[in-house]
Amino acid sequence: MKNVTSREIRLVSRPTGIPTAANFAMAGIELAPLKDQQVLVRNLYMSVDPYMRGRMNDGKSYVPPFELGKPLEGGAIGEVIESGAREFKPGDAVTSNLGWREYFIAAPKELRRGSDLLRHVQGGKARLKSDIQPKPDIRRRVKPDGVINPRSRTRTGARWRNISGL
């Protein structure tokens, strides 16, 4: 594996009220070489969910708070780039809870195969690879949930797409 540099979003301070850009930092890191039974994944889509706001506080909750200076966590859909594990091969679609970073290395148990899940999101419409029927288009009625596509750049660096309920 060639050296891979990844970007990740970190929480650097606890927001008071609505979070602002000052509460976050983008950091570049170089990933360690891939070891046996590890998988290199490139995130394609990252979830932005309402519960994440509560995790930015340092209080008791049903989920632990985000750690300051560490990458945020959240649902993500990614593509296997390289694999040292027999469970996954390059090109496989996977889901994980390791969003808010461009690339990451994980053990197979941290990933879920995405063959029956969302494979691609293009133009805000979901295409599914299986016999699962697509859900009705509820994007205009449901606003809190969304997905960041880090490869579709805007002047702020990311495009928000509401594809709730998938």
C-alpha positions as CSV (number, residue, x, y, z in Angstrom):
1,M,0.0,0.0,0.0
2,K,1.3,3.4,-0.8
3,N,1.1,6.0,1.9
4,V,-2.4,7.4,2.2
5,T,-3.1,10.8,3.6
6,S,-6.6,11.3,5.0
7,R,-8.5,14.4,6.1
8,E,-10.8,14.2,9.1
9,I,-13.1,16.6,10.9
10,R,-12.5,17.0,14.6
11,L,-14.5,18.6,17.4
12,V,-12.1,21.2,19.0
13,S,-14.6,22.9,21.4
14,R,-18.0,22.3,22.9
15,P,-20.6,24.5,21.1
16,T,-22.9,26.9,23.0
17,G,-26.1,27.1,21.0
18,I,-25.8,26.4,17.3
19,P,-22.4,24.9,16.3
20,T,-20.2,27.1,14.2
21,A,-17.1,26.4,12.1
22,A,-15.0,27.5,15.1
23,N,-16.0,24.4,17.0
24,F,-14.4,22.1,14.3
25,A,-11.0,21.7,12.7
26,M,-9.9,19.7,9.6
27,A,-6.8,17.7,10.2
28,G,-4.6,15.8,7.7
29,I,-3.1,12.5,8.9
30,E,-1.0,9.8,7.3
31,L,-2.4,6.3,7.7
32,A,-0.2,3.5,8.9
33,P,0.6,0.7,6.4
34,L,-2.2,-1.8,6.1
35,K,-1.7,-5.0,8.2
36,D,-3.1,-8.5,7.8
37,Q,-6.8,-8.6,8.5
38,Q,-7.3,-4.8,8.0
39,V,-9.2,-3.0,5.3
40,L,-8.6,0.5,3.8
41,V,-11.9,2.3,3.1
42,R,-12.6,5.6,1.4
43,N,-15.8,7.2,2.7
44,L,-18.1,8.4,0.0
45,Y,-21.1,9.6,2.0
46,M,-21.3,10.6,5.7
47,S,-24.4,10.9,7.8
48,V,-25.4,14.1,9.6
49,D,-28.0,13.2,12.2
50,P,-29.8,15.3,14.9
51,Y,-28.4,13.1,17.7
52,M,-24.9,14.3,16.8
53,R,-25.6,17.7,18.3
54,G,-26.2,16.1,21.7
55,R,-22.9,14.2,21.5
56,M,-21.1,17.6,21.1
57,N,-22.1,18.3,24.8
58,D,-20.1,16.9,27.6
59,G,-23.0,15.4,29.6
60,K,-24.6,12.1,30.5
61,S,-26.6,10.7,27.6
62,Y,-27.6,7.4,26.0
63,V,-24.4,7.7,23.8
64,P,-21.0,9.0,24.9
65,P,-20.0,12.5,24.0
66,F,-17.6,13.2,21.1
67,E,-14.0,13.5,22.4
68,L,-12.4,16.9,21.9
69,G,-9.5,16.7,19.4
70,K,-10.7,13.4,18.0
71,P,-12.5,12.8,14.7
72,L,-16.3,12.8,14.9
73,E,-18.1,9.5,14.4
74,G,-21.2,8.8,12.4
75,G,-22.7,6.5,9.9
76,A,-20.9,6.4,6.6
77,I,-21.0,4.6,3.2
78,G,-17.6,3.8,1.8
79,E,-15.7,1.8,-0.8
80,V,-13.0,-0.7,0.0
81,I,-9.7,0.5,-1.6
82,E,-7.4,-2.3,-0.4
83,S,-8.0,-5.3,1.8
84,G,-5.8,-7.6,3.8
85,A,-9.0,-9.5,5.0
86,R,-10.7,-12.3,3.1
87,E,-14.1,-10.9,4.0
88,F,-13.7,-7.8,1.7
89,K,-12.2,-7.1,-1.7
90,P,-11.4,-3.8,-3.4
91,G,-14.6,-2.1,-4.8
92,D,-16.9,-3.6,-2.1
93,A,-19.4,-1.1,-0.7
94,V,-19.4,-1.0,3.1
95,T,-21.1,0.9,5.9
96,S,-19.5,1.8,9.2
97,N,-19.7,4.3,12.0
98,L,-16.4,5.8,11.0
99,G,-17.7,8.8,9.1
100,W,-16.2,12.4,9.2
101,R,-12.9,11.2,7.7
102,E,-11.9,10.7,4.1
103,Y,-10.0,7.4,4.5
104,F,-9.7,5.0,7.4
105,I,-8.3,1.5,8.3
106,A,-10.6,-0.9,10.0
107,A,-10.9,-4.5,11.1
108,P,-13.6,-6.5,9.2
109,K,-15.9,-6.6,12.3
110,E,-16.1,-2.7,12.2
111,L,-17.6,-2.9,8.7
112,R,-20.9,-4.1,7.3
113,R,-21.2,-5.3,3.7
114,G,-23.3,-2.8,1.7
115,S,-24.4,-5.2,-1.1
116,D,-28.1,-4.9,-0.2
117,L,-27.8,-1.3,1.0
118,L,-27.3,2.0,-0.7
119,R,-24.7,1.6,-3.4
120,H,-24.6,5.0,-5.0
121,V,-26.3,8.3,-4.4
122,Q,-26.4,10.5,-7.5
123,G,-28.4,13.6,-7.9
124,G,-30.1,13.0,-4.6
125,K,-31.8,9.8,-5.8
126,A,-30.9,6.5,-4.3
127,R,-30.2,3.4,-6.4
128,L,-30.4,0.1,-4.6
129,K,-28.6,-3.1,-5.6
130,S,-31.1,-5.9,-4.5
131,D,-34.7,-6.7,-4.6
132,I,-35.4,-4.0,-2.0
133,Q,-37.9,-1.5,-3.4
134,P,-36.9,2.2,-3.1
135,K,-38.6,4.2,-0.5
136,P,-40.9,7.1,-1.6
137,D,-39.2,10.4,-2.2
138,I,-39.5,12.1,1.2
139,R,-36.5,14.4,0.8
140,R,-38.5,17.6,0.7
141,R,-40.6,16.8,3.8
142,V,-37.8,15.6,6.1
143,K,-35.0,18.1,6.7
144,P,-32.9,17.2,9.8
145,D,-31.1,14.2,8.4
146,G,-28.6,14.5,5.5
147,V,-25.6,13.2,3.9
148,I,-22.3,14.9,3.1
149,N,-20.7,13.9,-0.2
150,P,-17.0,15.0,0.3
151,R,-16.3,14.6,-3.4
152,S,-19.0,17.1,-4.5
153,R,-17.4,20.4,-3.6
154,T,-19.1,23.7,-3.1
155,R,-17.6,26.9,-1.9
156,T,-18.0,25.6,1.6
157,G,-16.3,22.3,0.7
158,A,-19.2,19.9,0.8
159,R,-22.7,19.4,-0.6
160,W,-25.5,18.5,1.7
161,R,-28.1,16.1,0.3
162,N,-31.3,15.2,2.2
163,I,-31.9,11.5,1.6
164,S,-33.5,10.8,4.9
165,G,-35.1,7.4,5.6
166,L,-32.7,5.3,3.6
